[in-house]
Amino acid sequence: MSAITSIEQLDAIYGAPQEASLVKVTDHVTDEYRAIIEASPFAALATVGPDGLDCSPRGDEPGFVRVLGPGALAMPDRHGNNRIDSLRNIVSDPRVALLFLVPGLGMTLRVNGRATLSIDPDLLASFAVGGKAPRSVMMIAVDEVYFQCARAIIRSRLWDPSRHVDPATLPTPGRMLAAISEGRVGGETYDREWPKRAAHTLW
């Protein structure tokens, strides 16, 4: 098995990037990039810490990641499973990366930066939904912003409704939990109760 073990090998195989791939990178949120962030209801958040890597989904109403200025973003930490893997990582290592998706849009937007966690009462209250405030807000100092071309989304036909998978053809969360835990947790009861539980804990 042949493995690439040097940057020189990579460069020889892939060659130099086109100018547009380099020019699109900025150290701040431009007006155009801001428009994409404010239209996005979903982002993948990547972090790193002493216990390893984490990439978790983040979603809410479009614009849930607030642009505070050219160099700063704020993202509420909504209700989850309390593993807080991303937050633990940020406390240890502030480096974060965000990948924004906008339904129907071919490109994605990437932001790299450094994060801190705030529990300022006024800030938390400003992100409240239905009277429920997040327990913390991620404050992100922007280092890099750039868009990613549409090839991956085109190849995957991500937004094509004809490609949507019937959930009934795949394992449910309850089934996966039951299999992993040898029946201790999960199962049909978990799946049956989850929609009601989720409806009361979205925020």
Number of C-alpha atoms within 10 A of each C-alpha: 2 4 6 9 8 8 9 10 12 11 11 9 10 8 10 9 9 8 8 8 13 10 9 12 15 16 15 19 23 14 9 8 18 18 13 19 27 17 17 23 18 22 23 15 18 18 23 21 18 9 10 9 12 15 15 13 11 20 19 15 11 15 18 20 26 17 18 13 14 15 17 18 20 22 20 25 20 21 14 12 7 6 8 12 18 18 21 16 21 20 13 12 16 19 20 24 23 21 20 25 21 19 12 10 13 17 19 20 20 20 27 20 20 19 24 18 19 15 13 11 11 8 16 18 15 11 21 15 12 7 9 15 20 20 17 20 22 19 20 25 23 22 19 17 22 22 18 16 13 12 11 13 16 13 8 10 14 16 15 11 8 8 10 10 9 7 8 7 7 9 10 16 15 19 19 15 17 17 14 11 11 10 13 10 16 19 17 14 11 17 14 11 11 13 10 10 11 12 9 8 11 12 17
